[in-house]
Amino acid sequence: MPSPLAPPLTGFLPSHHDPLVVAASFAVAVLASYVTLNLARRVRTSHSRIGLAWWAAGSLVMGTGIWSMHFLGMLAFELPIALGFTPAITALSWLAAVAASAVALGLASMERVRHRHLAVGALAMGAGISAMHYIGMRAMHLSIGIVWNGFYVALSVAVAVLASATALYLFQALRGMHGHRRRMFQAAASLVMALAICGMHYIGMAAAQFPQGTVCLSADSLGGSGLAAMVAIFTLLLMLSTLFISILDARLQNVARRLTQSLQDSNAKLQQANAELQKRAFADALTGLPNRLLFEDRLAHALLRLERTNHHRVLDRLAVLFVDLDGFKPINDSFGHAAGDAILSEAAQRLRAEARESDTVARVGGDEFLLLLEDVGNTADCIVVANRILAALALPFQVAGRQVQIGCSIGVVLHPDHGDRDKLVANADAAMYAAKRAGGNGYAMFEPHMGSDASDQLELQNDLRHALSRGELALHYQPKIDGKRGRINGVEALLRWHHPKRGMVSPLVFIGLAERFGLIGQLGAWVIEEACRQMADWARSGLRMRVAINLSVHQLRESGLAERIEHALQFHGLDSSQLLCEITESVAMEDTKATQRTFEGLARIGVFLSIDDFGTGYSSLNYLRQLPAQQLKIDRSFVNDLEHEEDARAVVDAVVRLAHALGLRVVAEGVETSGQRDILLAMRCDELQGFFYARPMPADVLLAWAQGDKPEGSADFAPSVIGGLEALESLPFDAAPRG
């Protein structure tokens, strides 16, 4: 065993290094250092399991690179005698290099590395590199042991520790660098590390002296120029392939990070859009107060709580106050809408100040407000609140530098004292009009005679029961315009009632009556049958029209709806894709299980589906994503404000993007001006519908339009509508229903 304390001998064998192999060893050291710095980044930036795999593979690659530099340096060493290396001890030196690399990459993977970690790591890594070198020297089995120069040995170990500390420092320094700066720093650092590692090796070689007469007993083992070339080529290929894989992994992770960030950004925007939609659905845009929808929801919950409290006897009450501003319209007309908006906002703040935290104040119309008071003891409590509101709103308002005064009329309903729970708002409204008829600027408690219109409602619903048999109902059709081509590609069927005495009765009146008195099922069935009959009649005239019909919540809850629609389509010989069923968003969200079953049944038979009045109901993006719908219709309330309200444009733009991301087409209803049309087309809205294009019309008028008798400047029908049966396939919605 060679010993640094061996007695000095009189002569030593001359030695030198092959410069080409030395250059090759330095080149390997530079490449190994560059790859090592890359591996350190991969170990640190990868996930735990992937990082562990990189640590294991990286330790092997890094250790092999360092060892190859050392072994090439050994092969570059020449003596006047033949040299060779024992395989087992050579392999042991390689293991020492791998162990040192494992320590280095292990420290590189740590989130925070303190100075003591660097110190311990540098010592451990330096010891491993030194062990690699001197174990490798021991692989030369000599007849006379090597004489060591203690100073150079110590210096080589110190250089190994310094090189290790440098490497660990560079690992940390590269963490905060990116792009071109990181690549330049990494290249320069590789040269520094290579010089340090080579310096350690050749200082260690200088510490070894070989006495005269020494013979290498392992000369016939590993050695020769051919082995040097093999080691150099293998190491080069290993380093380059590792570098390629490392760069590829880095790029893939960058792509994954960008995709993840993009998805997170998109999700944040969708959530923001949904939050804005919910805000617009439940809050008044001007005052920030709850709107009618939220008020009715809170009223329903308050009534449920009241029923539980008053299970056996009346212990508690609630009140609804209907507040209408007196004298608001003249001020709004005289000073302008901006002044009117300022008065409404200030009035809302005053009403909120007079209510308790547990009360609800809502704006439900232009100058109409509703208050819900819970935990009310008696009528006197309501009167106290009404008088406070009268006093608050009687105070002057500042408008355009001037003081103006308004008043208000208040209708008060106390429950359960004042009638049916379903008529509380209507009764409060009736009481408010009684206060207004009495001169205004006061309040009125509801009295039974104020609901005298009940007999009129009863007569109207009785007439509605016979309207079908008398042929008083009809469908009118409003064209839907393709946004890209500007042509009519479908219509919406709208129910109309021509009463023999009252004339045209508004759908807002008779649809509510039908739902209230259980007639909506009959009306809905008639609409389905009539729409299919009309499509078949048009088809015989060469008009292949797609028709949209509206389904009510009552129809969705009926069993066999899909089967009835399928039967009507088959009876009239229609393609199921010609029928589009529209369900309002609030209806779709009301009973999600029943809705889902019905949607799936309609999708199964090939009927297209649309979410109507989007933005006015309880939006659930997750639920909408699961529905097999093909179309989303933006509510007219958003379209009305497009030209004047920035937030309306932002919401509509977000809805269009959301719908397209979910694979849905977008229809905007209520388009009444060219400005609204231009904005919607710029947002890539797929279809437009409204009075700007055409009012709803009877079927024969629509057929005449298709045959050329159309208003001047109006849209033409798409070729797919008037081009024959074979053109039906080219209609929009040519994809199969999502399900």
Protein Blocks (a to p, Z undefined) as FASTA:
>chain_A
ZZfkbccdfbdcdddddfklmmmmmmmmmmmmmmmmmmmmmmmmpcfklmmmmmmmmmmm
mmmmmmmmmmmmmmmpccfbdcdddfklmmmmmmmmmmmmmmmmmmmmpmbacfklmmmm
mmmmmmmmmmmmmmmmmmpccfbdcdddfklmmmmmmmmmmmmmmmmmmmmmmmmgghjl
lmmmmmmmmmmmmmmmmmmmmmmmmmpccdehiacfklmmgedjklmmmmmmmmmmmmmm
mmmmmmmmmmmmmmmmmmmmmmmmmmmmmmmmmmmmmmmmmpcfklopacfklmmmmmmm
mmmmmmmmmmmbcfbdcdddddddehklmmmmmnojklmmmmmmmmmmmmmmmpcfkbcc
ddfbfklccdddehifblmlmmmmmmmmmmmmmpccdeehiacdddddddddddfknocf
klmmmmmmmmmmmmmmnngjiaddddfklmmmmmmmmmmmmmmmmmmmnopaccdddddd
dfklopafbdcdddddddfklopadfklmmmmmmmnopmmmmmmmmmmmmmmmmmmmmmn
opacdddddddfklmmpghklmmmmmmmmmnopafklpccdddfklmmmmmmlmmmmmmm
mmmnopacddehihiaccdfklmmmpccfbdcddfklmmmmmmmmklmmmmmmmmmmmmm
nopacddehiabfklmmmmmmnopabdcdjkloccddfklmmmmmnopacehiacddfkl
mnojklmmmpghkbccdZZ
